[in-house]
Amino acid sequence: MKLPKEGDFITIQSYKHDGSLHRTWRDTMVLKTTENAVIGVNNHTLVTENDGRRWVTREPAIVYFHTKYWFNIIAMIRDTGTSYYCNLASPYLMDSEALKYVDYDLDVKVFADGEKRLLDVEEYERHKREMKYSKELDYILKENVKILVDWINQGKGPFSEAYVNIWYKRYLELKNR
């Protein structure tokens, strides 16, 4: 499978642990691919839920996926500042159809003022029971919450204002070609 290149549009699909399709984003613009990461942007992107409901993203968002970390990061660029939505999820895989990952319910939201919240703990615990997450998986996910919070606290990678500005500027250049 050859990696998408800058300016290409890809589909993103999130699944649940039981293999069921959870959510699909159509036409995410790729800004950069490396051996281990994909950086893209969603802006007025069509999202389809597993129950068929559809909606469109409201603001530009830089998306970051990695093949080694058990999370992905969405930096939502708003007039009030950048806020983040981070999904605890499997490392991504890419095939000819889409960029794919398993969503493990736990989310970390970072508000523009820096406040952090761990979300959907009850949903995680319920799905852990229902879908029989292994002890190893539970450990990996909880360790990756720690890594993610370290990144947030250090302003590392996508949590750096410079990072968001660089990739948003690149998106605007590509969009206006």
C-alpha positions in Angstrom: 0.0 0.0 0.0 1.5 3.3 -1.0 1.1 6.2 1.4 -1.1 9.1 0.3 0.8 12.3 -0.5 0.4 15.9 0.4 -2.8 17.3 -1.0 -4.5 13.9 -1.4 -7.9 13.2 0.1 -8.4 10.1 2.2 -11.3 8.5 4.2 -10.9 7.9 7.9 -12.8 5.0 9.5 -13.0 4.3 13.2 -14.2 0.9 14.5 -15.1 -0.5 17.8 -13.2 -3.4 19.4 -15.8 -5.9 18.2 -15.0 -4.9 14.6 -18.2 -2.8 14.0 -17.8 0.4 12.1 -18.2 3.4 14.4 -17.7 6.6 12.3 -16.4 7.7 8.9 -14.9 11.0 7.8 -14.9 11.6 4.0 -12.3 13.7 2.3 -9.7 14.5 4.9 -6.8 16.4 3.2 -3.4 14.9 3.8 -0.8 17.4 4.8 2.1 15.1 5.5 2.8 11.4 5.8 5.9 9.7 7.3 6.7 6.1 7.9 4.9 6.4 11.3 2.5 9.3 11.1 -0.2 11.0 9.1 -1.1 14.7 9.5 -4.2 15.9 7.8 -7.0 18.5 8.0 -10.7 18.3 8.2 -12.7 21.4 7.3 -16.4 21.1 6.6 -15.8 17.3 6.3 -18.8 14.9 6.0 -19.0 12.6 9.0 -21.2 9.5 8.9 -22.1 7.8 12.2 -22.7 4.0 12.4 -26.5 4.6 12.6 -26.5 6.5 9.3 -26.7 10.0 10.8 -24.6 12.5 9.0 -23.1 15.8 10.0 -20.4 18.2 8.8 -17.4 19.4 10.8 -17.7 23.1 11.7 -14.2 24.4 11.9 -10.8 23.5 10.5 -9.1 20.8 12.5 -5.6 19.4 12.2 -5.6 15.6 12.7 -2.7 13.5 13.9 -2.4 9.7 13.7 0.6 7.5 14.6 1.5 3.9 14.1 3.1 3.5 17.5 0.9 5.5 19.9 -2.5 4.4 21.2 -4.2 7.8 20.6 -5.0 10.2 17.9 -5.3 14.0 18.2 -7.7 16.5 16.7 -6.7 20.2 17.1 -9.8 22.2 16.5 -9.0 25.8 15.3 -11.6 28.2 16.6 -11.8 32.0 17.0 -11.5 31.5 20.8 -8.3 29.5 20.4 -7.3 25.9 19.7 -9.0 23.1 21.6 -8.2 19.4 21.3 -10.1 16.2 21.2 -7.9 13.1 21.8 -9.2 9.6 21.2 -7.6 6.7 23.0 -7.4 4.4 20.1 -5.3 1.7 18.4 -2.4 2.8 16.2 -3.7 3.4 12.7 -3.5 1.1 9.7 -3.8 2.4 6.1 -5.2 0.3 3.3 -6.5 1.2 -0.2 -9.9 2.0 1.3 -9.1 4.2 4.3 -7.0 5.1 7.3 -8.5 2.9 10.0 -8.3 2.6 13.8 -10.2 1.1 16.8 -11.7 3.7 19.1 -11.5 2.7 22.7 -14.0 5.2 24.1 -11.8 7.1 26.5 -11.2 10.7 25.3 -9.2 13.6 26.6 -10.6 17.0 25.9 -8.3 20.0 26.2 -10.0 23.4 26.2 -8.5 26.6 24.7 -7.8 27.8 28.3 -5.7 24.6 29.0 -8.3 22.8 31.1 -8.1 19.0 30.6 -11.0 16.5 31.1 -11.0 12.7 30.8 -14.3 11.8 29.1 -16.4 8.7 28.6 -14.9 6.7 31.5 -18.3 4.9 32.1 -18.6 4.0 28.4 -15.0 2.6 28.4 -15.7 0.5 31.5 -19.0 -0.8 29.9 -17.4 -1.7 26.6 -14.4 -3.2 28.4 -16.8 -5.7 30.0 -19.1 -6.2 27.0 -16.3 -6.6 24.4 -13.9 -8.3 26.8 -10.9 -6.0 26.6 -7.9 -7.9 27.8 -5.8 -6.9 30.9 -2.9 -6.1 28.5 -5.1 -3.8 26.4 -6.4 -2.1 29.5 -2.9 -1.5 30.6 -1.7 -0.2 27.2 -4.6 2.2 27.0 -4.0 3.6 30.6 -0.3 4.0 30.0 -1.1 5.9 26.8 -3.4 8.2 28.7 -0.2 9.1 30.8 1.9 9.6 27.6 -0.9 11.8 26.1 -1.2 13.9 29.3 2.6 14.3 29.3 2.5 15.6 25.7 -0.3 18.0 26.6 1.6 19.3 29.7 4.8 19.7 27.7 3.1 21.3 24.7 4.7 18.5 22.6 3.9 18.0 18.9 0.2 18.8 18.1 -0.1 20.5 21.4 2.3 23.2 20.3 0.8 26.4 18.9 3.6 26.6 16.4 2.7 23.1 15.1 -0.9 24.0 14.6 0.0 27.3 12.9 2.5 25.5 10.5 0.0 22.9 9.4 -2.9 25.2 9.2 -0.8 27.6 7.0 0.2 24.6 4.8 -3.5 23.6 4.5 -4.4 27.1 3.3 -1.6 27.0 0.7 -2.7 23.7 -0.7 -6.4 24.6 -0.6 -5.7 27.8 -2.6 -3.7 26.1 -5.3 
